[in-house]
Amino acid sequence: MNDRIDAKRTARRLEEPVTMAGRLTRKLGLDPYPVNYWVVDYDEMNELIAYGGFQTRYPHWRWGMAYERQQKTSQFLGGKAFEIVNNDSPAHAFLQESNSLADQKAVITHVEAHADFFAHNQWFGMFGDRASPRDADSASGHRERGPDAAAMLARHADAIAEYMADPEIDRGEVERWIDTISCLEEVVDQHRPFVPASADAEEIPELDDAAEQVGDLDLSAEVVEQVFDEEWLDARESEEGAATVPAEPEADLLAFLWRHGKAYDEEAGKAIEYEDWQRDVLEILRREAYYFAAQRMTKVMNEGWACVAPETPVFTTDGLVPMADVVESHTTVSDGEDARAVYDSNVIDDHDTVTVETRRGLGLTGSNNHRIRRADGSWVRLDELNPGDEIEIGGGNDLWAAEYVPVDWTNPEYVTLNDVAEAAGVSIWTVMRYRRTGRAKEADAIESALSAYDAEDRPTAQRDVIRVPDEVTEDVGRFLGLLVGDGHVPSNSRHVGFTAATERHAEEFAGLVDELFGVDPTVERQGSRWRVYAYSESLKELLTEQFSLPAGEAAAIKTVPEQIRRSPKTVVVAFLRGLFDADGYAGDQGAILSTRSDELSRFVQLLLLNVGCLSRRREQTDGCYHVHLTGRSARTFAEEIGFGYPEKAASLDDYLDGLEWFEAESWTDEIVAVENGTGTVYDISVEETHRYAGGGFLNHNSYWESMMMGEEAFAGADEFLSYADHQARVLGSPGLNPYKLGKELWEYVENTTNRREVCERLLRVEGVTWRNFHDVIDFDAVGAALDPDPVIDAISSEELDALDPADPRIDADGLAAARADEVDVERYPWVVLTDEGLAERHYSLAKPQHRKFLYRTSQGELERISRYLFEDDRYASVDEALADVDRTAGWDRLFEIRESHNDVTFLDEFLTQEFVEDNDYFAYEYVRTTDDYRVTSTDYEDVKKKLLLQFTNFGKPTITVRDGNYDNRNELLLAHEYNGIALDIEQAADTLERVFELWGRPVNLKTIVKELDEHDVEVAKRRDREPEPEERGKLLRYDGEAFTIEDLPWEAVEGIAAEDVDYGTKPEEWLA
């Protein structure tokens, strides 16, 4: 019940952001599917992640494994997903109720952008069989033509569940059948719209294997050997000729198997027809493979940006705050030595992540390519770390918040009967008579006024009024430290309690309650312990609502209140001293805090780091977590924090006095666990040093500037352009990051489109030609002229009267609403702008980092633009020409591209030499002569070819069906469309075994391998050149018992070899 109440409360809180995000999305020119937002809890979110973003999937162990993996990532400070959205109309998005409002706003805008991409991109449309919505008869034409994916997957789940529950079908057989198909789920023709396998079934001749016919005669082995020997079978096959099915290579292996495959029966030792359930399950999984194909084909185009998990604690001038809050506010952070400004921030969901844990108990979740600092000062990616690796750790170098945190809570005010009488204009006696009899002359007015009175809980309305501190001071900090340690807030009682070992300790806590809140507690002895009871429902409500203290049995979920983490050092020290007084002790082993809460122990360890104390955090056999300080750090603890209780302080002094010297402490740690997962990750860009202290690690940030996620008061107002992960600096696995690449390429397309628009205008100015362009154009003046009009660049409530509703850049309705105070224009300034106004406000060439685009326009490009200028009208001046520039040209071009492209065509068409040089891309390869990787080219054609090889067919080998009657034996022949990259033979052998289960007869695979003679390698090394490998044809075969490899003559594989990969051809003609 409480969970549902929390979800409803979160949903109400998100109503305004959802509404405003939808309005902003459409203002920017996007037209998304309608989105249904669902608020879910942590466990439900993990289930959705495991199910691929849907609430129901077919029963199979793979989902349980995915759920377990996702659950485990949360053990080390996160790895959770903040949202999930699926391709459907309406789209369904799931938000985790525990996230902050800043997180929710960021992901809501991200969801709206995804929904636009789903609705308009033709590759997503191929599954749902819809036309482009921009071609629909109405603006909402696409809303009824989505794939109805949730219902489809639910039907699939029901169907497979029924098969598993069928007493005549072995459940284990169904699971094994799914296992087998799953290995091939990407071997479909993603360039064609989905059609049922039965729709493509062609009339084919009956192709009975002669050997199988002989087997059916039930002859003795002696007769078979004497009459029907291999020579006879070969002659028979030669006479009959070989029929080839399919007539042309087929990319959809699953459809071919559905039409022609058989299941291998181990008992019978031969192929048998599929049972109905097998054929049905095969088609179900094939259909789902087609549905998810579009998402895999548009990773570069349809994603955002990345780095560490959003809940990663970061040391800032606002205290120890989650990374998501840093992204929201760009607060100053610590780089481990000094305070540094944040100038950019980025977000990406559903990113591959790596979670690491250290021997000291620190943990970090980040994108797989996120970098942290090694012990030697170098930087290392998370996915390159292994147990045993040494890394550097650190706090915020004593960076804390400067201001006390205000306490934003007031005693509730309640409606009285006197208030009702006054509102209704009658006496209180009339009100009381009406409540008794239901009759009065002013009944309507009384009833209306009583609605507020009756809605309140009367017992609640009689609560006591308490004193509320204005700020979280040192005394409040100590009170909270003691309460978190030895206090409790019952869920079934109206008091706040505290347990102490001595009367003096109990009286101190009681005094704090009285002094801070004006509540007089009772202190009494119970056995060997002293109890403090502060009976106040209001105090309980203040602690649970304002400070988020858990009620009931809460020892395992206690934490350091957010207000403490955001407080000045003196308040944090007071809290820690109170917490250690309550739950800590000192002795021969140093100072130790003991708690049942994993989260509390992690935050305490991080706060201690910022004070200068190294600690070790470990889970004990009794389920408690110990934060342990020894040596020099124990002395620092005593000097900076210490115990407030004299007896504990004395024990720590005894420990320190017993140490003969203090060994120097190394601020390094050892990686002990590495785990992969997925989740939302956030990144920031930090001035000068490009690093920040977070989670106890020194983290490296991004290099490249991006669209600010908070430009329009949402974390991602221009989310449809936000496709960046700033970590990747080099091309090729593992350094290539598709999110960074996509963001940079989107920006490049926008900038080059806008540049062409400006150049076309300037080339029509009297006296300006492509030859003298750079001599006569003042680029600084042009840049200043392209800056947005100050009237729309800095909108505020004070300037609303200066806006003209007739201006095409101004939304007249939005302006009227803002002037009437119906909209908070300080939070939502874009409300008063049209898409034309927003385009000017965010014009790419006006941004300092992009002004270089116009200046460096080449003579060749200017000549090409001039050649195709069809407008004869000339401008009298540069100012006149610039006033005519279409500021929406760049965005319009992005919308066009979104409709028709996937990653491969996107890269092929728009990646240029200028882009490669601007963004420092290069191709590299393994060099055998030096046994390392070397840069081999910065030419854009080489870079493009490398990229396209990674994105075509999801970066996996392209396999086609060549013959279902190979050698006239009903054997299956597959071909690897060789693109210069050889297969992994071991994996190919495993896959052929799976195909055999679905074909029921021997399976073959033609491919090409590269072979090197060791002698040639040695000679090449001596001559400092690369050895030339020889390409050879191979036939891989699996017959149900043995895997074999035989050589093939070159003419047998010539048809699958490519001298060069032509990416300008149609998709079905691609060779890789």
N, C-alpha and C positions, 0 to 999 in steps of 0.2 A: 504494500500500500504506500509506504513512504517513498519507494522508488518511483512509483507512478506519479506521486505528487511532485517529486523533484523534476521529473520529465515535463510535466505540465507547466511547472513554474519556469523551466528553461524555455519551453516553447513560447510562452507568453512574452518572455524577455526578448525573444528573437523575432517577434512579429514585425517590429519596426525595421530592423536591419534587413530582413528578407524583402519587405516591401520596397524599401529604398534601394536595395541592391538591384532588384528587378527594374526599377525605374531608371537607375543609372545605366544598367546594361543596355537598355533600349535607347537611351539618350546617345550612347556611343555608337549606335547603328547596328548593334547585334540584335538578332531575332531568335532567341533560344526556344527550345521546347519548354512548355510549362514544367515546373519542378515541384514535386511534392517533397517537403522536408520532414524527416522523421528524427526525433530525438531518442537516442538509445544510450544505454549505460555501457560500462567498460566491457563486460562479458559479451553483451550483444554485439558490440563493435568487433570484438575478436572473432565472433562467429561469422559475421558478415565478411570480414577479411578472408577467413578460411574458405568461405563459399564463393569467393570471387566477386563480392559486392552484391549478392542476392540473398534473400531470406530463406530460400528453399533450393536445395540441390539434391541430386540423386544420391542414395546411400552408398558410401564407399569410404575406405579407410584413408584415402588421400586427404579428405577434408579434416579428419581428426588429427592427422599429422600436421597439417597447416595450422590448425587451431592451437595445438600444443606448442609449436614453434613460436607463434605470435604471443602466447601467454608467457613464454619464458623470456622474451625480450624485455618485458616489463620489470623483470627482476633487477635489471641494471640501469635504472633511471630512464626507462621509457621504451621507445621503439613503437609507440602506439600510433595508430592512424587517427587523424583528426576529422576526416570525412571520407565518404565513399559515394560515388555517383555512378549510375549506370546508364547506358545508351538505351533510352526508351522514350515513348511519348504517352503520358508525361514521364519525364525522367524522375528517378527516385534518388534522393540524396539523404545520407544518414550522418547526423551530427552527434558527437559524444557529449553528453550532458555535463560532464565534469570540466569541460574546457572553459576558458575565460571568454568574455565577450569579444575581446580583441581577436582571439583565435577563431571564434565563430564568424565574425565579420570577414576575416580573411578568406576562410574556406567557402563562405556563401558566394562571394564574388567569383571565386575560382570555379565553383559549381556552375554558376550562370554562364561563364565562358565555355566550359565543357559542353553544356547543353546546347549552346549555339553551334559549336563545332559538330555535335552529333546531328543536329537538325539540318545542317547545310552541306556537309562534306559528302560527296557522292560515294565514297568508299563505304561509309556507314550506311548510306541509303541503299546499297546493293542488297543487303540482307532483308531489309523491310520492304523492298520493291516499291519505293516511293520516288517520285520525281523531286528535283531540287525545289525547295520551298519558295525560292525566288521566282520560279516559273509557275507556281500554283495560282489558281484563280483568285485566291484571297490571301491576305497576309498570314492567316492562320491555317493555310491549307495543309501544312505539314503535320499539324498536331494530331491528326487522326491516322497518320500513316507511319507510325513508328513500328518497331519490330515486335512490340508486345512481349518483350523478353521475359519479364517476371512471370507472366502466365505460362509462357512456353516452358521455361525451366521447371516450373511447378508441375506441369503435366509430365515432363520427363521424369521428375522425381517420383511421381505417383506410379508411372508405368514400371520403372525399374524396381521400386519397392514391391509392387505386386508380383513381379517375377521372383524376387527373392523370398517372398512369403509363400509362393506356390509350393505345395508339398511335393509336387512331381519334378521340381527343378532344384538342383543342388545350389544353395546360396553361394558356396565357395566357387562353383563353376561360373556363376554370374560375375563375381568379383574378379576372377582370373581373366574372364573375357574382357572386362573393362580395363584391367591392367594392360592387356595386350593391345587393345585399340588405342589406349592413351599414349602409347609410345609412338604412334603414327598420326596423332591428332592434327599435326600441322602440315601433313602431306595432303593438302587440298589445293584446289585452284582458286587462290584468293583474288584473282583478277576477274573472276566471273561471278555474276549474281548467283545466290544459292538457288538450286532447284533440287527437288527430291531425286534420289538416285534412280528411282523407278522411271522417272520421266525421261531419262537419257538412255534407257535400255534399248539396244538395237537387236534386230533379228540376227542371230549368229548361227552358224552351222554347228551341229553336234560334233564336238571334237573329243572323241573317245580315244584314249591312249591305247595303242595296240597291246602294250604290255599289260594294261589293266584288263583288256578283253581276254587275253590268255589266262590271266589269273582267275577270271570269272568262270572258266570252263571246268574248274575242279579237276585238273589233270595231275598225274603224279609228277614228282620232281624229275624222275628219269625221262619221262616223255617230253616234258618241257625242255629239258637240257638237250635232248637229241633232235627234236623237231623245231622248236621255237627258240633257237639260240640267238645270240646278239646279232650275228650276220643276217639272219632272217628278218629280225626286227628293223635293222637299219635299212635293208632293202625295201621293206614294206613302207617305211616312212618316206624313202626316196621316191617310191612310185606314187604315193598319195599326194606328195607336195605339201609344203608347209603353209597353212592358213594363218594369217597374222591378225590377231585381235588384241588391241584395237588397230584400225587401219592407220591411224596417226597417233603419235605419242600422246599420252593422257597424263595430265598433272594431278588429277584427283584420284589418288590411289585408293582412298576409302570407298569412293563410289564404284570403282572398278571391282574391288573386292566384294562389295554388296551384290553386284550383278553376277560375278563369275566365281567368287571364292567358295571354298568348302572348308569345313572344320576337320582337323586331323584327329582321328579316333585312335588312341594309343592301343586299345584292346584289339581292335580289328586290324590295326597296322595300315590303315588307308584313309583316304579322304572320304568324308560323307557330307551330304547336304546340310546346310545350316538348319538348325531348328528355328522356328518362328521367332522365339525370344532373342536368339542370337542376331538374326537379321535386323530386328527392331532396335536392339541396343546399339548395334553398329550405326544405324541411321540416326539415332538420337545423338550419339557422340559426334557424328559428322556434322549434323546441323549446328550443334553448339560450337564446333571448331570454326564454322563459317561466321557465326555471330561474333566471336571474339577476334577474328582475323583483322578486322578494321582497326581495332585498338592497337594491335601489334604493328600495323602498317603505318601508324601516324604518331609514333612516340616523339619524334622530333618536332612535329607540327603542333601537337595537342597537349603540351605539358608545360610545367613551370620551372621552378628553381629549387636549390637544395643546400643543406650542409649538416647541421646537427638537429637532434630531436627538439621540438619546440619547448619542452619542459626542462631542458638542460639549464641548470642554474649558472648565471653569468654575473661576475662581480662588476657593479656599475656604481655611478654616483647616486642612483636611486636604491642602492642596497643589492642584496643577492636576489636577482629576479630571473624569471624564466626567459629563455631566448625569445619566445613569442612576444613578450612585452618589449624587449629591446627592438625587435623588428617593428613593432607598433609605434614606439615613441622615439627611436634613435637616440636613446639616452647614452651619455658618455660611459665607456667601458674601460676596464683595466686591461692592459696588454701583458700583465704580470710584473711590470716595472713602473709604468706611468699611466695616467689617465689619457685616453684617446677618444677623439670624436668618431661617431659612426656616420658615414655619408651615404650609405645605401643598404638595402636589405632585400632578401629574396625568399621565396617559399616554393616548395614542390611537394605534392602528395604522391603516395604510392611509389616511393623511391626504394631501391635496394639499399638496405642498411646493414651496418656491422655494429655489434655491441661488444665492447671489451670490458673486462674487469681486471683489476690489478691485485697484487698481493696485499696491499694495504687496505683493500676494500673499496677503492674508488671505481666508478663505472661511468661509461660514456656510450651513448648511441648516436651515430651519425651516418651520413650517406657513405656508401662504400668508398668513395674517392675523397672523403674528408681527411684532412691532414692534421696530425698533432706532432709535437716536437719530441724527437728522440733525446736520450740522455747526452748524446754528443753534439746536440744543437741542430742537427739536420731534421728535415721534415719527412714524415712517412704517412702514406695512406692507411686508413683503417683496414682495408682489405689486403694490405701487405704485411700486417702484423701477425705474429705467431706467439704462442705461449713461450715465455722465456725472454722475449725482447724487452729491452730497457727503454723507458720513456721518462721524460721530465714531467714533474708535477709542480703545481703552484697555486697560490691563492691570488687575491686581488691586490697584493702588496699594500695592505692597510687602506684600501679605498672603500669608503663607507658613504652612506647617505648623510647629508648635512642637516636636514630638517627633521624635527619630530613628525611622526605620522599622526594626522588628526583622527579622532574617534568620531565617526559619522553615525551616531546612533542617538536617538532621543526617546524618552519615555512616551509610550503610546498615549494619545489623547482619545477619549471616548465620548460618545454622544449620551447626554442625560435627558430625562423627561422634560426638564426645564428647557433644554435646547429644542426639543420637539415642539413644545408649546410656543416658544418664541418664533420658530420657523412657520408654524401654522397660524399664528396670530390669535391664539386662544389662551385660556388659563390652563395651568397644569391640572386643575381639577377636571376640566373638560376632557383633557387627554386621558386622565385616569378613568373617567366615566366611559369614554369611548372604548378603551381597552377592555372594560368590563362588560359593556352592553352591545358594542358594535354600532351605536347610533350617536349621531351628532350632526348639527347643522353644517359644520365645516368638515364633514367626514373625509372628503377627497383630499383636502389639504393636510389633515391629520395623518391619513394613511400614507401619503407621500413622505411626510416628515418621519413617520415611524419606520419606514423601510430601512433607513440607516441605523436606527436604534436596534431593531429586531435582528439585524444581520450580525450583530456583535455577540460574542460569547460573554454573557453577564459575569460569570466567575472571573474570566480573564480581565474584564473591565474593572474589577475591583483590586487589581494588583497594586502593590506598593510602588511608590515613586522613589527611584534611587538617584544618587549623585553620579553623574557621568563625567569622567575626566575629559578634558578638551583634547589632550594629546597622549600618545604612548610615551610616557616619561620613564626614567630609570626605575621609579617605584612600581610602575605598571609592569615594566620588564621583569623585575624580581618576582612580583606577584604571579605573573604568567609562568615563569620558570619553575617556581615551587608548585604551582597548580598542575602543570603538565607532568611534573615528576611524580608527586605524591597526592595529587588531588583527583577528584572525580566529579562528573556531572551526571547524576542518575537520569535515566530516561523515564522512570516511573515515579519520580518524586520531585518536589518543588525546591529542593535545597541544592547548594553547592558544598561539597565536602573536602576535607583535607585530613590526612593521617600523618602523625609525627611520632618520633621516638621519645621526645621529651616535652614537658609542659612549656618550657621556654620557646621551643620551636613552634608549638601550636599557638602560643600567645602572639608570637611575631606575625604569623599568618593572619590571625584574627584581627590584629591591629591594622594590617594592610587593608583588609576588607573594609574595616570601619573607616579608615582614613580616606581610602580611594572612592568608596561607593556609598558611604553613609549607612551601611548595614551593620547591625550589632549581632555578631555570631555568638553561638554558645560553644564553650570549650568544656569537654568532659573526658574523664579517663575511662577507657574500656580495656580491662586487663593490663597488659604491658604497654599499650599504645594510647596515645592521646588523639581525640577526634575533635574536629572543628566543623560545625554545621552552620552555614549561612542560609537562612530560610528567606528566599527572595526569588519569586518567579521572574521578576524583571532582570535581576542579576544573571540568572540562568539564561534568559533570552539574549541578553547582551553578549555573553560569552560564546553562545552557540551561533548567533547570527552575525555578530560583528567580527569575532575572532575565529570563527569556524571550528571551535573546540568540539570534538565528538562527544555524544552522550551515550550512556550505557556502558556495556563491556567494550572498552575502547583502547585497552593497553597496546594492542598491536597496530592501531591506526593513528596513534598520536603523531603530531608533527610540530615543527617550529612554526608558530603563526606567521602568516605573511607579513603582518605589521611589524613583527620583530625583524624579519629578514630585510625589511625596507627601512630600518631605523638606523640612527647614528651609532657609532661604535659603543658609546657609554651605555646605551640601552641594551644593545646586544650582549655586552659584557655582563650587565646586571641579570639578564635572562639566563645566560649560561651559568653564572654563579648560582642562581637559584635552582637551576636544573641539576647541577652537580651536587648542591647541598641536599637535594631531595633524592636523587637516584645515583649519586656517585659516591666513591669512597677512595681512600688512599692507603697504601701499605708498602710492603717490600717490593711490589711490582710497579710502583708508580701511581698515577692517578687513572681511575677507570670510571666510565659512565656505563651503567647497565640499563638496558631498556628492551622491551618486547617489540618495539616498532622499528622496522627496517628503515622506513622513510625518515623518522626522527634521527636515527643514528647517522644517516647519510648527510642530512643538513647540518648536524652538529659538527661532523668531520670537516665539512667545507667551511663553516664559520671559524673553526679553529685554525684552518689553513690561513685564513685572512688575518688572523691575529698573529700568525707566525709559528703555529704549533703543528708539527707533524704527528699524526696519530695512525694507529692501525685499527681497522674495524673488522670484527669477525663475529660470525654467528656461533653461539655456544651450543652444547648438546641439549641444554634445557630450553632451547628456542629463543633465548635472549641474545641481544647484540651488544657486544662490548666495544666501546671506543676507548682505546688504551694509549696513554701518554707516558713516555719514559724519558730519562736522560735530559738532554738540553731542552727538549720540548716541554717536559714536565716543569722545568724551572721557568720557562717562558710562561707557561700556564699559571704558575704561582705568582709571577710578577704582574701579568696582564689581567688575569681573571681571579684566580684563587678560590678557595672555599670561604663562604660566609660563616659557616658554623666553626667555632674555634677548635673543637675536637678533631674535625676532619682536616683543618688547616695544619694542626700540629702534626698529624700523621704524615702529611705531605712534606712538612719541614723535616721530619725525621728521615724520610726516604732520601731527600735531597742532601741532607747533612752526611748521610752514609755513603755518598758517591765520592770517590777520590778525585775524579776528574770528569769532565763532560766531553764526550767524543763529538767531533764535528759530524753534523747530520747531512746526509746527501739527499737533496730534494729530487730523488729519482725513484722509480718504482718498476716493478716487473709485471708484464702481462701474464695472467694465469688462465684466462678464458676468452675465447673469441666465438661469437655466434652470429649467424646471418639472419636477416629478416626483412621486413618491409615496413614503411611508415612515412609519415609526413616529416619533412626536415626543413629547417630554417637556416638562413645564412645572413651575415652582415658583412659590410665592407668597412674596414677601420683605417683611419688615416695613418700614414707614415710607416708604421711597423707591420700593418696588415695581420695582426694577431690579436687574440683576446683570451682572457682567462675564464674558463667555464668548466664546471664539473670537476674541478681539480686538475684539469689538463691545460696545456697551452695549445690553443687551436689556431689554425691558419684560416684566414678568410678569403674572399674572392679578390680578383684583380680588376674585373671589368664593371663599368657603370651600367645601370639598367634602369628601367622605368621604376620610379618610386612607388611602392605599393600603397602609400598613404596620400597620394596627390589629391584625391578627392574625398578624404575622410573615411575611406575604406582601405583595408590592407590589400590593395590590388584593384584600383579603379580601372586601370588599363590592363586588366588581367588577360585579356585576349591576346596581348602581345608578350605576356610574361612567360618566356620559355627558357629560363637560364639557370644553369648551375655554373658558378664562376670558378670552379676548381680546376677543370680540365684545361691544360695548357698545350698539350701535344696531341697529335692525331694517332689513332691506332689503339688497339687493345693493349693494356687495360686503361690507357690514359684518356681515350675518347669518351666524352660525356654528351649524350644526345640532347640533353636539356639545355646545356650551354650553347651547343651548336644551333639548336632551333631558335633560341632567343636572339642570338647574334644575326642569324640569317633573316629572321622577321624584321629586325631593325634595319638591316641592310636594304631589304626590299622597300621598306617605307622610305628610307632616306634617298635611295636612288630614284624612286618614283617622284618624290618631292623635288629632287634636284632637276630632273628633266622638266618638270612643270615650270620651275623658276627660270631655267635656261631658255625654254621656249618663249617665255614672256620677254626676257632680256634681249634675246636675239631679234625681237621685233621692234626694238627701240631704234629710232633714227640714229644712224651713224655707228651702230654696233653690228659687227659681223663675227663669224666664227674665228676669223683670223686675228682680229684685234681685241677679242673678248677680254683676255686677261690684262690688256694694257689700259682699257678704258673703263672697266668696271671697278668701282671702289667696294671691295668685298666687306670691309668693316661697316660701311654705310648700309650695304644690302642686309647684312646680319642684323643691324639695329632696326631696319625697317621691317624685318620679319618677326621681330619680337612681338609677343601678344600685346594688344592694347591694354594699358594699365587698368582700364575700366573693368575688363573681364578677368584680368590676371589676379587681381587682389580684391575679391568680392567680400564685402562685410555688410552687416546690418546698417552701419552708418552711411554707406554709400549707395543704398538702394534707390534713393530719390534721384540719383544721377543717371540711372539706367533708363533707357528709352524702350518701352515695350514694342515700338515699331521697328526697332533694330532687328534684322534677321538673325542676329547672333543671340538675341534675348528671347527667352520663352515667356510670352506675355502672361500665360496662366500661372507659371511658376513664380514670376515676379509678383503678381497680385497676391498669391498665397504667402509669399515671404513678407510682403508689406503688411499683410494682415496677421502676421505672427503665427500663421498656420504651419510654417516650416521653419526649423532652426537653420537659418542660412549660414551661421558660423560652422555648423557641423556638415551641412549639405549645400555648399555654395553652387554646385553644379545644377541645382534645381532651377535656377533662373536662366540657364543657358540652353540653347538649342544644340543639335549636333554640330552645326557650323561654328557656334561659339566654343564648344569643347575642342573642336579640331584646331582652332586658332590658339586656344589656351595651352594645348599640348603639342603644338607644331614641332616636328622633330628637328628641323634645321635651325630652329631658334635656340635649341639647347646647346650650351657651350661645347659639349663633347662631340657634337655632330656638325659644327659649322665648317669644319675642314672639308666636308663633302663638296660644297659648292666651289670652294677655292681650287680644289685639285681636279676639277673637270678637265679631262684631256682634250687636246685639239681634235683627235679622232672622233670622240663622242660629240663634240660641238659641231663638227662637220656633218655627222650623221643626222643630228637633230635638225640642222639647217636644211638638209636635203629633203626632209619630209615635212617642212613647215608649209601648210596649205593655206594658212591665214595671210591675207595680203595687207590687212590693216596694220598700221605702224603706230607705236606709242611715241609721244613727243618727249617723254622723259623716263628715266629709270623709276622714279617714284610712281608715275602713272602705271607703268608695267607691273610693279610689285603690288600695287593696290588691286590688280586684277588676278593675282595668284589664287588658285583654288587650294585652300588649306586642307580640304578633305581628300585630295588626290591619293595621298599615301594610304589612308585608311580604306578608301574604296578599292584600291588594288589588293589590299590584304583580304578583303571580303571575297573578291573574285578568286584569288588563289585558294582560299579555304574550301571553296565549293568543289574544285576539280582535282586537286593534287593529293598524292600520298608522299611519304618520305622520299622515295626514290625519285619521283618526277620533280619534287620540290628541290632536291639537291641538284639534280641534273640541269634544271633550267636556270637556277638563280645563283649557283656558286661560281664565282668569277675569280680572276687573278687579283683584282682589287680587294675582294673579300678575304682571300687567303693571306694577302700581305697585311691587311689591316688587323687581322685577328691572330696573326702569328701561327697559322696552321702549317704543318709540314708532314710529309710522309717519311716513315722510317721503317727499316727492315733489319732482320738479323743478318749480320755479316759473319760468315764462317771463318774468314781469314783472321779476324780479331776476336771471335767468340763473344761478341756483344752486339748491341743494337746501335745503328748509326742513321743519321738523317740522310735520306737518299734523294729527296727532291722537295722544292718549294713551288713547283709548277702546279697551277690549279688543276690541270688535267690529271696529273698523277694523284693529287690529293683527292679529287673527285672520284677517281676510279677506286681508290682505297675505301672511301666512304661508301660508295655504292655497293661494293662487295659485302660490306658489313650490314647494310640495310635491306638489300634485296633478299626476298624470301626469309625475312627475319634474321638474316645473317647465318642461316643454316643451309646445308647442301640442298640443291634442287634435284629432286628425284622424279622421274616420269616412268610410266608404264609403257614398255615397248612391245611386249608380246605375251599374251596369255596362253600361247601354244608353242612355246619355244622348242625348237627341234622336233616339232610335232609330237611332243610327249606331255602336253598339258602342263609343262613347267612354266613358271612365271619368270619373265625377263624384265628387270628394271634397269634403268640407266641413270648414272650420275652425270648431270649436265656440267661438265668440267669447266671451271673458269680460272684455272691456274692454281687453285687451292685443292690439295689432295685430301681425300677422306681419311678419317681416323679409322684404320682397318679394324681395330678391336671393337670400337663402337658399332661399326658397320656389321660385324659378325653378330653381335648381340641383337641388332635390329632385324637382321635376316631371320633369326630364330623366331622373333615375334611375328614377322610376316608369314612364316611357314605355318604358324598356328591358324592364321586366317585364310591361307590359300589351300592348305591341306596336302600340298604336293611340293616337290623341290622348288626352291626359289634361287634366282641368279641375279647378279648385279654387275653390270659393266661399268668400269671406271678407268681412270688414268692416274697413275702414280708417278712421282718423281724419284728417280734413283740416282745415287751418287756413288761413284767408285772411290774407295778410300785413298787409292793412289792419286787420283785426280785432285782430291781435297788437299793432300799434302803438297802436291806440286803447286797448286793455286796459292797456298799459304806462302810458300817460298817466293813466289813471283808477285805477291801482294795483289792478287786479283781474286774474284769470286769464281768458284768452280761452276761449270755449266752442268746442271742435272739433265739426265735423259728422261724423257717422258715415255712411259710404256703402258700399253693396254693390259688390263687385268680383268679376269672374270671371277667373281666371288660366288660361291655356291654353297647352299645348305640343303641337305636332303632329309633332315629329321634326325640324322645320327652324327654326321660329320660335316665340318666346315672345310672347304678346300679353296685354293687359289691357283689359277692357271693363267699362263700368258696368253694374250690375244694378239694377233697381227694388227698392225696399225690401221689397216683398212677397216677392221671390225669396230674400231673406236673413233675413227676419223669424224664420224657424224656427231659425236658428243664433245669434240674438242673445239676450243675457240682460240684462234690466234689473237683476237682482241675482242673485248666485250663491247658490243654496240648498244648503248643505252638510249639511242634515238629511235629504236624500233618500237613496235607495239608490245604491250606486256607479254602476250603469248609467244612472242618471238625472242624474248630475252633468253640469253644463254646462262645467266647466273642471277 
